Amino acid sequence: MRLTVIIVTLAGAVAAWAADGGRPAAFALLAGDGRAQAMGGAGVALDGIDALDYNVAALAAVERNALASSWRALSLGRRLAGVSYGRRVLTDSGIGASWTNAAAGEIISRSDSGVAGPAIKNSQNMFVFGFGRPVAWPWLQAGLGGRFYYLLLDEASATGFGVDLGVRASLWEWLTVAAAAHDLGTSIQWDTINAQDEKVTEKVPVRGIVGAAVRPWPKFTLTGQADVGQGEDVRFHGGAEYWLDERVALRAGLNGSQPTLGAAVVLPRGGWSVGFDYGWTEEAFSGEAAHTATLALLF
């Protein structure tokens, strides 16, 4: 039956997004812009909308309105695209939202006898929105956000919603520490039913992240983080960023055991500027290169 093929394809598609097997919404672990990807995926303690997919508290550090679009090319015909927006509100707070879309190349359906059928539609979407502001002291910031998932696989679709929490503290001018929790209470419910005539529901593991950013010199930043999902192994990430001048930056890092590299170019134009970020890494399970490019407008 075609439904059986769709279910098997769904399992394969989910497993392919990250080295996390059947983790629901595994593509969300790859979300992020070129800057964070070039720095090993260690974004929890970074500033502004660069870190929206890691820590909603970073929205409190947004100083200018920002609109960014990212594209990530992966192996097996997969792609990850996203748009994010952040702005300053209430003089000391920030709001932001992002949309991430993941899709694979054309997936061909097959009957039980192996005859090829029409292509199977596939699209995985995550919408993140949040608010960050100082609490108690200007150097202590907290954020509250939400995640909404909409997944589509041919005739089957699923939705889910969860909560994100974040906190960051600028203890000194050269040191920021941060922590975040993603997908609190998130369950993804499909509109298909199982053998017990029940709708299929998947629980997304809560993901906890802790990290820090150190700036020993004004133009140089070191950042690192550890994150873990319920029942999963701890992942370690680390990266460095050095600005040659106000317009050009070089970046490198480690995402687990995989090296990452990247760069940034910023072109100021009066009261606004355009930025381009690029990140490169090797996929752990395929060994093939993954490229992330981000174009941002700050105004």
Contacts in CASP RR format, 6 or more apart in sequence:
PFRMAT RR
TARGET T0000
AUTHOR 0000-0000-0000
METHOD contacts of the structure
MODEL  1
MRLTVIIVTLAGAVAAWAADGGRPAAFALLAGDGRAQAMGGAGVALDGID
ALDYNVAALAAVERNALASSWRALSLGRRLAGVSYGRRVLTDSGIGASWT
NAAAGEIISRSDSGVAGPAIKNSQNMFVFGFGRPVAWPWLQAGLGGRFYY
LLLDEASATGFGVDLGVRASLWEWLTVAAAAHDLGTSIQWDTINAQDEKV
TEKVPVRGIVGAAVRPWPKFTLTGQADVGQGEDVRFHGGAEYWLDERVAL
RAGLNGSQPTLGAAVVLPRGGWSVGFDYGWTEEAFSGEAAHTATLALLF
1 112 0 8 1.000
2 109 0 8 1.000
2 111 0 8 1.000
3 192 0 8 1.000
4 112 0 8 1.000
5 109 0 8 1.000
5 110 0 8 1.000
5 111 0 8 1.000
5 112 0 8 1.000
6 109 0 8 1.000
6 120 0 8 1.000
6 153 0 8 1.000
6 154 0 8 1.000
6 155 0 8 1.000
6 156 0 8 1.000
7 192 0 8 1.000
9 107 0 8 1.000
9 109 0 8 1.000
9 120 0 8 1.000
9 153 0 8 1.000
10 153 0 8 1.000
10 156 0 8 1.000
11 22 0 8 1.000
13 104 0 8 1.000
13 107 0 8 1.000
13 122 0 8 1.000
13 153 0 8 1.000
14 21 0 8 1.000
14 22 0 8 1.000
14 23 0 8 1.000
14 24 0 8 1.000
14 26 0 8 1.000
15 21 0 8 1.000
15 22 0 8 1.000
15 26 0 8 1.000
16 76 0 8 1.000
16 78 0 8 1.000
16 104 0 8 1.000
17 26 0 8 1.000
17 27 0 8 1.000
17 29 0 8 1.000
17 30 0 8 1.000
17 78 0 8 1.000
17 102 0 8 1.000
17 124 0 8 1.000
18 26 0 8 1.000
18 27 0 8 1.000
18 29 0 8 1.000
18 30 0 8 1.000
19 284 0 8 1.000
19 285 0 8 1.000
20 26 0 8 1.000
20 29 0 8 1.000
20 232 0 8 1.000
23 29 0 8 1.000
23 204 0 8 1.000
23 205 0 8 1.000
23 232 0 8 1.000
24 188 0 8 1.000
24 202 0 8 1.000
24 203 0 8 1.000
24 204 0 8 1.000
24 205 0 8 1.000
25 124 0 8 1.000
25 126 0 8 1.000
25 149 0 8 1.000
25 151 0 8 1.000
25 183 0 8 1.000
25 186 0 8 1.000
25 188 0 8 1.000
25 204 0 8 1.000
27 80 0 8 1.000
27 100 0 8 1.000
27 102 0 8 1.000
27 124 0 8 1.000
27 126 0 8 1.000
28 100 0 8 1.000
28 126 0 8 1.000
28 147 0 8 1.000
28 149 0 8 1.000
28 182 0 8 1.000
28 183 0 8 1.000
29 207 0 8 1.000
30 72 0 8 1.000
30 74 0 8 1.000
30 80 0 8 1.000
30 102 0 8 1.000
31 53 0 8 1.000
31 80 0 8 1.000
31 82 0 8 1.000
31 98 0 8 1.000
31 100 0 8 1.000
31 126 0 8 1.000
31 128 0 8 1.000
32 41 0 8 1.000
32 53 0 8 1.000
32 54 0 8 1.000
32 70 0 8 1.000
32 100 0 8 1.000
32 292 0 8 1.000
33 50 0 8 1.000
33 53 0 8 1.000
33 68 0 8 1.000
33 70 0 8 1.000
33 84 0 8 1.000
33 277 0 8 1.000
33 292 0 8 1.000
33 294 0 8 1.000
33 296 0 8 1.000
34 70 0 8 1.000
34 262 0 8 1.000
34 277 0 8 1.000
34 278 0 8 1.000
34 279 0 8 1.000
34 292 0 8 1.000
34 293 0 8 1.000
34 294 0 8 1.000
35 46 0 8 1.000
35 50 0 8 1.000
35 241 0 8 1.000
35 251 0 8 1.000
35 264 0 8 1.000
35 277 0 8 1.000
35 279 0 8 1.000
35 294 0 8 1.000
36 42 0 8 1.000
36 43 0 8 1.000
36 46 0 8 1.000
36 50 0 8 1.000
36 51 0 8 1.000
36 53 0 8 1.000
36 54 0 8 1.000
37 72 0 8 1.000
37 255 0 8 1.000
37 260 0 8 1.000
37 279 0 8 1.000
37 281 0 8 1.000
37 292 0 8 1.000
38 251 0 8 1.000
38 252 0 8 1.000
38 253 0 8 1.000
38 260 0 8 1.000
38 261 0 8 1.000
38 262 0 8 1.000
38 263 0 8 1.000
38 277 0 8 1.000
38 278 0 8 1.000
38 279 0 8 1.000
38 280 0 8 1.000
38 292 0 8 1.000
39 46 0 8 1.000
39 223 0 8 1.000
39 237 0 8 1.000
39 238 0 8 1.000
39 239 0 8 1.000
39 240 0 8 1.000
39 241 0 8 1.000
39 251 0 8 1.000
39 252 0 8 1.000
39 253 0 8 1.000
39 260 0 8 1.000
40 237 0 8 1.000
40 238 0 8 1.000
40 239 0 8 1.000
40 253 0 8 1.000
40 254 0 8 1.000
40 255 0 8 1.000
40 256 0 8 1.000
40 260 0 8 1.000
40 281 0 8 1.000
41 54 0 8 1.000
41 225 0 8 1.000
41 237 0 8 1.000
41 238 0 8 1.000
41 239 0 8 1.000
41 255 0 8 1.000
41 260 0 8 1.000
42 211 0 8 1.000
42 223 0 8 1.000
42 224 0 8 1.000
42 225 0 8 1.000
42 237 0 8 1.000
42 238 0 8 1.000
42 239 0 8 1.000
42 253 0 8 1.000
43 50 0 8 1.000
43 51 0 8 1.000
43 54 0 8 1.000
43 55 0 8 1.000
43 223 0 8 1.000
43 224 0 8 1.000
43 225 0 8 1.000
43 237 0 8 1.000
44 51 0 8 1.000
44 54 0 8 1.000
44 55 0 8 1.000
44 178 0 8 1.000
44 179 0 8 1.000
44 180 0 8 1.000
44 209 0 8 1.000
44 210 0 8 1.000
44 211 0 8 1.000
44 224 0 8 1.000
44 225 0 8 1.000
44 227 0 8 1.000
45 51 0 8 1.000
45 55 0 8 1.000
45 168 0 8 1.000
45 176 0 8 1.000
45 177 0 8 1.000
45 178 0 8 1.000
45 211 0 8 1.000
45 212 0 8 1.000
45 213 0 8 1.000
45 223 0 8 1.000
45 224 0 8 1.000
45 225 0 8 1.000
46 54 0 8 1.000
46 58 0 8 1.000
46 213 0 8 1.000
46 223 0 8 1.000
47 58 0 8 1.000
47 61 0 8 1.000
48 58 0 8 1.000
48 59 0 8 1.000
48 61 0 8 1.000
48 62 0 8 1.000
48 66 0 8 1.000
48 86 0 8 1.000
49 58 0 8 1.000
49 59 0 8 1.000
49 62 0 8 1.000
49 66 0 8 1.000
49 68 0 8 1.000
49 84 0 8 1.000
49 85 0 8 1.000
49 86 0 8 1.000
49 96 0 8 1.000
49 98 0 8 1.000
50 58 0 8 1.000
51 58 0 8 1.000
52 58 0 8 1.000
52 59 0 8 1.000
52 84 0 8 1.000
52 86 0 8 1.000
52 96 0 8 1.000
52 98 0 8 1.000
52 128 0 8 1.000
52 130 0 8 1.000
53 84 0 8 1.000
53 98 0 8 1.000
53 100 0 8 1.000
53 128 0 8 1.000
54 180 0 8 1.000
54 209 0 8 1.000
54 225 0 8 1.000
55 143 0 8 1.000
55 166 0 8 1.000
55 168 0 8 1.000
55 178 0 8 1.000
55 179 0 8 1.000
55 180 0 8 1.000
55 209 0 8 1.000
56 128 0 8 1.000
56 130 0 8 1.000
56 131 0 8 1.000
56 132 0 8 1.000
56 143 0 8 1.000
56 144 0 8 1.000
56 145 0 8 1.000
56 146 0 8 1.000
56 164 0 8 1.000
56 165 0 8 1.000
56 166 0 8 1.000
56 180 0 8 1.000
57 132 0 8 1.000
57 141 0 8 1.000
57 142 0 8 1.000
57 143 0 8 1.000
57 166 0 8 1.000
57 167 0 8 1.000
57 168 0 8 1.000
57 178 0 8 1.000
57 180 0 8 1.000
58 132 0 8 1.000
58 141 0 8 1.000
58 168 0 8 1.000
58 178 0 8 1.000
59 86 0 8 1.000
59 93 0 8 1.000
59 94 0 8 1.000
59 95 0 8 1.000
59 96 0 8 1.000
59 130 0 8 1.000
59 131 0 8 1.000
59 132 0 8 1.000
59 143 0 8 1.000
60 92 0 8 1.000
60 93 0 8 1.000
60 94 0 8 1.000
60 132 0 8 1.000
60 133 0 8 1.000
60 134 0 8 1.000
60 141 0 8 1.000
60 142 0 8 1.000
60 143 0 8 1.000
60 168 0 8 1.000
61 141 0 8 1.000
61 168 0 8 1.000
62 86 0 8 1.000
62 87 0 8 1.000
62 88 0 8 1.000
62 94 0 8 1.000
62 96 0 8 1.000
63 88 0 8 1.000
64 88 0 8 1.000
64 298 0 8 1.000
64 299 0 8 1.000
65 85 0 8 1.000
65 86 0 8 1.000
65 87 0 8 1.000
65 88 0 8 1.000
65 298 0 8 1.000
65 299 0 8 1.000
66 84 0 8 1.000
66 85 0 8 1.000
66 86 0 8 1.000
66 87 0 8 1.000
66 296 0 8 1.000
66 297 0 8 1.000
66 298 0 8 1.000
66 299 0 8 1.000
67 83 0 8 1.000
67 84 0 8 1.000
67 85 0 8 1.000
67 86 0 8 1.000
67 296 0 8 1.000
67 297 0 8 1.000
67 299 0 8 1.000
68 83 0 8 1.000
68 84 0 8 1.000
68 85 0 8 1.000
68 294 0 8 1.000
68 295 0 8 1.000
68 296 0 8 1.000
68 297 0 8 1.000
69 81 0 8 1.000
69 82 0 8 1.000
69 83 0 8 1.000
69 84 0 8 1.000
69 294 0 8 1.000
69 295 0 8 1.000
69 296 0 8 1.000
70 80 0 8 1.000
70 81 0 8 1.000
70 82 0 8 1.000
70 83 0 8 1.000
70 84 0 8 1.000
70 292 0 8 1.000
70 293 0 8 1.000
70 294 0 8 1.000
70 295 0 8 1.000
71 79 0 8 1.000
71 80 0 8 1.000
71 81 0 8 1.000
71 82 0 8 1.000
71 292 0 8 1.000
71 293 0 8 1.000
71 294 0 8 1.000
72 79 0 8 1.000
72 80 0 8 1.000
72 81 0 8 1.000
72 290 0 8 1.000
72 291 0 8 1.000
72 292 0 8 1.000
72 293 0 8 1.000
73 79 0 8 1.000
73 290 0 8 1.000
73 291 0 8 1.000
74 80 0 8 1.000
74 283 0 8 1.000
74 288 0 8 1.000
74 290 0 8 1.000
75 283 0 8 1.000
75 286 0 8 1.000
75 287 0 8 1.000
75 288 0 8 1.000
75 290 0 8 1.000
76 104 0 8 1.000
76 105 0 8 1.000
76 286 0 8 1.000
77 104 0 8 1.000
77 105 0 8 1.000
78 102 0 8 1.000
78 103 0 8 1.000
78 104 0 8 1.000
78 105 0 8 1.000
79 102 0 8 1.000
79 103 0 8 1.000
79 105 0 8 1.000
80 100 0 8 1.000
80 101 0 8 1.000
80 102 0 8 1.000
80 292 0 8 1.000
81 100 0 8 1.000
81 101 0 8 1.000
82 98 0 8 1.000
82 99 0 8 1.000
82 100 0 8 1.000
82 101 0 8 1.000
83 98 0 8 1.000
83 99 0 8 1.000
84 96 0 8 1.000
84 97 0 8 1.000
84 98 0 8 1.000
84 99 0 8 1.000
85 96 0 8 1.000
85 97 0 8 1.000
85 98 0 8 1.000
86 94 0 8 1.000
86 95 0 8 1.000
86 96 0 8 1.000
86 97 0 8 1.000
87 94 0 8 1.000
87 95 0 8 1.000
87 96 0 8 1.000
88 94 0 8 1.000
89 95 0 8 1.000
90 133 0 8 1.000
92 133 0 8 1.000
92 134 0 8 1.000
92 138 0 8 1.000
93 131 0 8 1.000
93 132 0 8 1.000
93 133 0 8 1.000
93 134 0 8 1.000
94 131 0 8 1.000
94 132 0 8 1.000
94 133 0 8 1.000
95 129 0 8 1.000
95 130 0 8 1.000
95 131 0 8 1.000
95 132 0 8 1.000
96 129 0 8 1.000
96 130 0 8 1.000
96 131 0 8 1.000
97 127 0 8 1.000
97 128 0 8 1.000
97 129 0 8 1.000
97 130 0 8 1.000
98 127 0 8 1.000
98 128 0 8 1.000
98 129 0 8 1.000
99 125 0 8 1.000
99 126 0 8 1.000
99 127 0 8 1.000
99 128 0 8 1.000
100 125 0 8 1.000
100 126 0 8 1.000
100 128 0 8 1.000
101 123 0 8 1.000
101 124 0 8 1.000
101 125 0 8 1.000
102 123 0 8 1.000
102 124 0 8 1.000
102 125 0 8 1.000
103 122 0 8 1.000
103 123 0 8 1.000
103 124 0 8 1.000
104 122 0 8 1.000
105 122 0 8 1.000
106 119 0 8 1.000
107 119 0 8 1.000
107 120 0 8 1.000
107 122 0 8 1.000
108 116 0 8 1.000
108 117 0 8 1.000
108 118 0 8 1.000
108 119 0 8 1.000
108 120 0 8 1.000
109 116 0 8 1.000
109 117 0 8 1.000
109 118 0 8 1.000
109 119 0 8 1.000
109 120 0 8 1.000
109 154 0 8 1.000
110 116 0 8 1.000
110 117 0 8 1.000
111 117 0 8 1.000
120 153 0 8 1.000
120 154 0 8 1.000
121 152 0 8 1.000
121 153 0 8 1.000
121 154 0 8 1.000
122 152 0 8 1.000
122 153 0 8 1.000
122 154 0 8 1.000
123 151 0 8 1.000
123 152 0 8 1.000
124 149 0 8 1.000
124 151 0 8 1.000
124 152 0 8 1.000
125 149 0 8 1.000
125 150 0 8 1.000
125 151 0 8 1.000
125 152 0 8 1.000
126 147 0 8 1.000
126 148 0 8 1.000
126 149 0 8 1.000
127 147 0 8 1.000
127 148 0 8 1.000
127 149 0 8 1.000
127 150 0 8 1.000
128 145 0 8 1.000
128 146 0 8 1.000
128 147 0 8 1.000
128 164 0 8 1.000
129 145 0 8 1.000
129 146 0 8 1.000
130 143 0 8 1.000
130 144 0 8 1.000
130 145 0 8 1.000
130 146 0 8 1.000
130 164 0 8 1.000
131 143 0 8 1.000
131 144 0 8 1.000
131 145 0 8 1.000
132 141 0 8 1.000
132 142 0 8 1.000
132 143 0 8 1.000
132 144 0 8 1.000
133 141 0 8 1.000
133 142 0 8 1.000
133 143 0 8 1.000
134 140 0 8 1.000
134 141 0 8 1.000
134 142 0 8 1.000
135 141 0 8 1.000
135 142 0 8 1.000
139 169 0 8 1.000
139 170 0 8 1.000
139 171 0 8 1.000
140 167 0 8 1.000
140 168 0 8 1.000
140 169 0 8 1.000
141 167 0 8 1.000
141 168 0 8 1.000
141 169 0 8 1.000
141 170 0 8 1.000
142 165 0 8 1.000
142 166 0 8 1.000
142 167 0 8 1.000
143 164 0 8 1.000
143 165 0 8 1.000
143 166 0 8 1.000
143 167 0 8 1.000
144 163 0 8 1.000
144 164 0 8 1.000
144 165 0 8 1.000
144 166 0 8 1.000
145 163 0 8 1.000
145 164 0 8 1.000
145 165 0 8 1.000
146 161 0 8 1.000
146 162 0 8 1.000
146 163 0 8 1.000
146 164 0 8 1.000
147 161 0 8 1.000
147 162 0 8 1.000
147 163 0 8 1.000
147 164 0 8 1.000
147 182 0 8 1.000
147 183 0 8 1.000
147 186 0 8 1.000
148 159 0 8 1.000
148 160 0 8 1.000
148 161 0 8 1.000
148 162 0 8 1.000
149 158 0 8 1.000
149 159 0 8 1.000
149 160 0 8 1.000
149 161 0 8 1.000
149 186 0 8 1.000
149 188 0 8 1.000
149 204 0 8 1.000
150 157 0 8 1.000
150 158 0 8 1.000
150 159 0 8 1.000
150 160 0 8 1.000
151 157 0 8 1.000
151 158 0 8 1.000
151 159 0 8 1.000
151 188 0 8 1.000
151 190 0 8 1.000
152 158 0 8 1.000
156 190 0 8 1.000
156 191 0 8 1.000
156 192 0 8 1.000
157 190 0 8 1.000
157 191 0 8 1.000
158 188 0 8 1.000
158 189 0 8 1.000
158 190 0 8 1.000
158 191 0 8 1.000
158 200 0 8 1.000
158 202 0 8 1.000
159 188 0 8 1.000
159 189 0 8 1.000
160 186 0 8 1.000
160 187 0 8 1.000
160 188 0 8 1.000
160 189 0 8 1.000
161 186 0 8 1.000
162 183 0 8 1.000
162 184 0 8 1.000
162 185 0 8 1.000
162 186 0 8 1.000
162 204 0 8 1.000
163 183 0 8 1.000
163 184 0 8 1.000
163 185 0 8 1.000
163 186 0 8 1.000
164 180 0 8 1.000
164 181 0 8 1.000
164 182 0 8 1.000
164 183 0 8 1.000
164 184 0 8 1.000
165 180 0 8 1.000
165 181 0 8 1.000
165 184 0 8 1.000
166 178 0 8 1.000
166 179 0 8 1.000
166 180 0 8 1.000
166 181 0 8 1.000
167 178 0 8 1.000
167 179 0 8 1.000
167 180 0 8 1.000
168 176 0 8 1.000
168 177 0 8 1.000
168 178 0 8 1.000
168 179 0 8 1.000
169 176 0 8 1.000
169 177 0 8 1.000
169 178 0 8 1.000
170 176 0 8 1.000
171 177 0 8 1.000
173 215 0 8 1.000
174 214 0 8 1.000
174 215 0 8 1.000
174 216 0 8 1.000
175 212 0 8 1.000
175 213 0 8 1.000
175 214 0 8 1.000
175 215 0 8 1.000
176 212 0 8 1.000
176 213 0 8 1.000
177 210 0 8 1.000
177 211 0 8 1.000
177 212 0 8 1.000
178 209 0 8 1.000
178 210 0 8 1.000
178 211 0 8 1.000
178 212 0 8 1.000
178 213 0 8 1.000
178 225 0 8 1.000
179 208 0 8 1.000
179 209 0 8 1.000
179 210 0 8 1.000
179 211 0 8 1.000
180 208 0 8 1.000
180 209 0 8 1.000
181 206 0 8 1.000
181 207 0 8 1.000
181 208 0 8 1.000
181 209 0 8 1.000
182 206 0 8 1.000
182 207 0 8 1.000
182 208 0 8 1.000
182 209 0 8 1.000
183 204 0 8 1.000
183 205 0 8 1.000
183 206 0 8 1.000
183 207 0 8 1.000
184 206 0 8 1.000
185 204 0 8 1.000
185 206 0 8 1.000
186 203 0 8 1.000
186 204 0 8 1.000
186 206 0 8 1.000
187 201 0 8 1.000
187 202 0 8 1.000
187 203 0 8 1.000
187 204 0 8 1.000
188 201 0 8 1.000
188 202 0 8 1.000
188 203 0 8 1.000
188 204 0 8 1.000
189 199 0 8 1.000
189 200 0 8 1.000
189 201 0 8 1.000
189 202 0 8 1.000
190 199 0 8 1.000
190 200 0 8 1.000
190 201 0 8 1.000
190 202 0 8 1.000
191 199 0 8 1.000
192 199 0 8 1.000
192 200 0 8 1.000
193 199 0 8 1.000
193 200 0 8 1.000
194 200 0 8 1.000
205 229 0 8 1.000
205 230 0 8 1.000
205 231 0 8 1.000
205 232 0 8 1.000
206 229 0 8 1.000
206 230 0 8 1.000
207 227 0 8 1.000
207 228 0 8 1.000
207 229 0 8 1.000
208 227 0 8 1.000
208 228 0 8 1.000
208 229 0 8 1.000
209 225 0 8 1.000
209 226 0 8 1.000
209 227 0 8 1.000
210 225 0 8 1.000
210 226 0 8 1.000
210 227 0 8 1.000
211 223 0 8 1.000
211 224 0 8 1.000
211 225 0 8 1.000
211 226 0 8 1.000
212 223 0 8 1.000
212 224 0 8 1.000
212 225 0 8 1.000
213 221 0 8 1.000
213 222 0 8 1.000
213 223 0 8 1.000
213 224 0 8 1.000
214 221 0 8 1.000
214 222 0 8 1.000
214 223 0 8 1.000
215 221 0 8 1.000
215 222 0 8 1.000
216 222 0 8 1.000
219 242 0 8 1.000
219 243 0 8 1.000
219 244 0 8 1.000
220 240 0 8 1.000
220 241 0 8 1.000
220 242 0 8 1.000
220 243 0 8 1.000
221 240 0 8 1.000
221 241 0 8 1.000
221 242 0 8 1.000
222 238 0 8 1.000
222 239 0 8 1.000
222 240 0 8 1.000
223 238 0 8 1.000
223 239 0 8 1.000
223 240 0 8 1.000
223 241 0 8 1.000
224 236 0 8 1.000
224 237 0 8 1.000
224 238 0 8 1.000
224 239 0 8 1.000
225 236 0 8 1.000
225 237 0 8 1.000
225 238 0 8 1.000
226 234 0 8 1.000
226 235 0 8 1.000
226 236 0 8 1.000
226 237 0 8 1.000
227 234 0 8 1.000
227 235 0 8 1.000
227 237 0 8 1.000
228 234 0 8 1.000
228 235 0 8 1.000
235 256 0 8 1.000
236 254 0 8 1.000
236 256 0 8 1.000
237 253 0 8 1.000
237 254 0 8 1.000
237 255 0 8 1.000
237 256 0 8 1.000
238 253 0 8 1.000
238 254 0 8 1.000
238 255 0 8 1.000
239 251 0 8 1.000
239 252 0 8 1.000
239 253 0 8 1.000
239 254 0 8 1.000
239 260 0 8 1.000
240 251 0 8 1.000
240 252 0 8 1.000
240 253 0 8 1.000
241 249 0 8 1.000
241 250 0 8 1.000
241 251 0 8 1.000
242 249 0 8 1.000
242 250 0 8 1.000
242 251 0 8 1.000
243 249 0 8 1.000
244 250 0 8 1.000
246 266 0 8 1.000
246 268 0 8 1.000
247 265 0 8 1.000
247 266 0 8 1.000
247 267 0 8 1.000
247 268 0 8 1.000
248 263 0 8 1.000
248 264 0 8 1.000
248 265 0 8 1.000
248 266 0 8 1.000
249 263 0 8 1.000
249 264 0 8 1.000
249 266 0 8 1.000
250 262 0 8 1.000
250 263 0 8 1.000
251 260 0 8 1.000
251 261 0 8 1.000
251 262 0 8 1.000
251 263 0 8 1.000
251 264 0 8 1.000
251 279 0 8 1.000
252 259 0 8 1.000
252 260 0 8 1.000
252 261 0 8 1.000
252 262 0 8 1.000
253 259 0 8 1.000
253 260 0 8 1.000
253 261 0 8 1.000
254 260 0 8 1.000
255 281 0 8 1.000
256 284 0 8 1.000
257 284 0 8 1.000
258 281 0 8 1.000
258 282 0 8 1.000
258 283 0 8 1.000
258 284 0 8 1.000
259 281 0 8 1.000
259 282 0 8 1.000
260 279 0 8 1.000
260 280 0 8 1.000
260 281 0 8 1.000
261 279 0 8 1.000
261 280 0 8 1.000
261 281 0 8 1.000
262 277 0 8 1.000
262 278 0 8 1.000
262 279 0 8 1.000
262 280 0 8 1.000
263 277 0 8 1.000
263 278 0 8 1.000
263 279 0 8 1.000
264 275 0 8 1.000
264 276 0 8 1.000
264 277 0 8 1.000
264 278 0 8 1.000
265 275 0 8 1.000
265 276 0 8 1.000
266 273 0 8 1.000
266 274 0 8 1.000
266 275 0 8 1.000
266 276 0 8 1.000
267 273 0 8 1.000
267 274 0 8 1.000
267 275 0 8 1.000
271 299 0 8 1.000
272 297 0 8 1.000
272 298 0 8 1.000
272 299 0 8 1.000
273 297 0 8 1.000
273 298 0 8 1.000
274 295 0 8 1.000
274 296 0 8 1.000
274 297 0 8 1.000
274 298 0 8 1.000
275 295 0 8 1.000
275 296 0 8 1.000
275 297 0 8 1.000
275 298 0 8 1.000
276 293 0 8 1.000
276 294 0 8 1.000
276 295 0 8 1.000
276 296 0 8 1.000
277 292 0 8 1.000
277 293 0 8 1.000
277 294 0 8 1.000
277 296 0 8 1.000
278 291 0 8 1.000
278 292 0 8 1.000
278 293 0 8 1.000
278 294 0 8 1.000
279 291 0 8 1.000
279 292 0 8 1.000
279 293 0 8 1.000
280 289 0 8 1.000
280 290 0 8 1.000
280 291 0 8 1.000
280 292 0 8 1.000
281 289 0 8 1.000
281 290 0 8 1.000
282 288 0 8 1.000
282 289 0 8 1.000
282 290 0 8 1.000
283 289 0 8 1.000
283 290 0 8 1.000
END
